[in-house]
């Protein structure tokens, strides 16, 4: 049994819900930590969240929409319990209870790609840059040795944001703007925190890492490779 604040649990789960787009997520506990992993249907992105929360050992999968619907109906302290005989998760709050069945999922064995070049990025800048999703379906991230740029354009419009960078080489990579928009807008940071850690390189998966409410998140998204033929 796990006891947590409903609002905190909802915020912790929001990035996972945004990333997997309705696909099942896997949850594993070793008794001391809980790890959640999910992937979207097209296998464009994968997300993991690990928190030091004591819970009985388990390995289950469930639909994120059922979990989010249950959390939205609750407030204050809630408890989460897994019934192995029924293969069901029950969330109990101050005013009621919600139970949903677990399911089969194969995402628990998915491996995260190796990290590229590290860059600590301001979350406010990223939130501004992902607003470019309405301009083009691709967000370009490039560095020239002095600045890091995030760009999008179409036949009528061009948008660009930049910041100083520690990346010393020239590089360029492109990513699906819609996917990035969903995940960036769902990220919450602990009070006083303004940056997340990014790992990036030429035509390499973008890897984002951050912490919130005691959980450590890792999100990876595949690049869009330009066809030179």
N, C-alpha and C positions, 0 to 999 in steps of 0.2 A: 504494500500500500504506500502511495506517495501523497503527501499533503503539500499544497502550494496555493498561492494567491491566484485567483482566476484571471485577473487582468494581466498579471505578469506572465502566466502560462500562455495566454492568448497572444501577447506580443512576442514571446519566444517562438511560438509556432508559426507566426505570420510569414516569415521569410520562406519557410519550408512549403507552406501552402501556396505562396506566390510562385515558387520555382517549379513545382511538380505538375501544375496545371491539371489537378484531378487524379493523377496517377497514385497508386498505393505507395506508402512509405513504410520502411522497415524500422523497428525499434528493438534494440538489444540492451540488456542490463546484465552486468557482471556482479551485482550486489552493491557496488559502490558508485558506479557511474551509469548514466543512461546515454545511449548514442542513437540518434535518429538519422536515417539516410534516405534520400529520395532522388528520383530522376524523372525528367519530362518524357512524354511518349516518343518524341523524335530523337531522344538521346543527345540533345544539344547541350544540356546542362545537368550538373549533379550537385547536390547540397548535402552537407553533413552538419549535425549539431551535437556537441558532447557536453554534458553537465554532470557535476558531482552531486548526484542525488541518490541517496540510499534507496534501493528497491530490490525486491526478490529477483533472482536470476530469471530471465525470460528472453525469448526471441520471437517476435510477432510482427505482423504487418496489418495495416488498417487503411481505410480511405480517409484522406485529409479533410474532405468536405464534412463528413459525419463528425469528426473531432471538432472542427471549427464551429459547426452549428450548435454542438453541445456547449462549448465554451461561451458562446455568445449569450446563451440563456442563463448563465450563472454569474454570480458575483461573490466577493469575499473569499474566504478559505474553502477550498474544495479538496476532496481526496480522490485519487485514481487507483483502481484496483483491477487486476486481471484474474479472471476465473478460468483456470486451465481446463476444467471439465466442459464448460460451455464455450470456450474459446471466444470470450467476450470481455471488453473493457467497460467498466462502469465508472462514471464520474458522479460524485455525490456532493452537492452543495448545501447551502443553508436552507433552500426552499424546494429542493427536489433532486431527482436522479435521472441520468441519461445513460443508456447502455447501447453499445454498438458492437457488432461482430467483427472479428479479425478475418483476414483473408490471406491468400497466397501472394507472394511477391518475390522477385528475383534480384532486387536492387542491393541486397546486403553484401553481395560479393563484388560490387562495382568498385574499381580502384580509381583514386584521384590521380591526375597527371602530375608529373614533377613540376616544381615551381620555376618560373622564369626570373626576371630581374625584379628585385624588390623596390617598391615605391610607396611611401605612406601618403595617402590621398585624403583631402578634406571631403567629408561626406556632403557638405553643402555644394561644393563644386560638382560632385558627381550627380547630385539631384538636379542641378541646373542642366548639366550636359545631357541627361537622359530625356529631358523635355524635347530634345531634338528628334525623338522618335516619330513625331508627327510630320517631320520634314522628309526623312528618308528611313527606309527599313534597316539601314546599316549605319553603325556608329564607328567612325575611324578614330583610332588613338595612335598618335605618333609622337616621337621625340626627335629633337635636333641637336641634343647635347647641352642645351641651355633651358629649354622649355618643354613641357609636355602639353600636347594639344588634343582636344576632343572635337571632332568635326562631323557635320552632316550637311548634305546639300541635295537639291533637286534642280530641275530646269529653271525654277523661278526664285529659289531662296537658298541661302547658305548661312549656317550658324557655326560659331566657333568659340570654344572656351580654352583657356590656357592657365598654366601655373608653372612656377619654377620647379625644376626636377633634379634629382641626383643621378639620373640615367645619363651616362657620359657618351653613349654611342647613338647614332641615328637608327631609328627603328619605326616600324609601322605595322599595324594590325587592324583588322576590321571584325566587328561583332554584331550579332542581331540586336538592333536597338530595342525592339519590343521586349525581348527577354530581359535585357539589362534594366529597362524601365520598371518592369514588375518587381525585380529583386531589390533595386536601389530604393524604391519608394517604400518597401516593406521593412527596411533595416532600421532598427532602433539601437542606440548606443547608451551606455551608462552615463549618468549625469556628469558633465565636465569633459566627456570624451567628444572629440570632433573629427577624428581621423580613423580610417580603416586601412589595412595593409593590402596592397595589390601586388601581384606578380605578373609580369607581362614581358613579351618579347615578340619579334617578328613572326607573324603567322603562327602564333603559339596560343594555347588556351589562356584566357584571362582567369586568374585565381584571386578571389577576394577573401580576406580573413578579418573577423571582428569578434568582439565579445559583448554580451548583454545578459544581465541578470544571472551571472554565474555560468552561462553557457558559452562555449567556443564554437563559432561557425566557420565553415569553409565552403565556398561556392566556386565552381569552375564552369566556364562556358566555352564552347568550341569556337574557333575563329572561322570567319568566312574567307576562303582562299580565292583570290582573283584568278580567273582563267586567262592565261596569256596566249592561248592558242587562237 
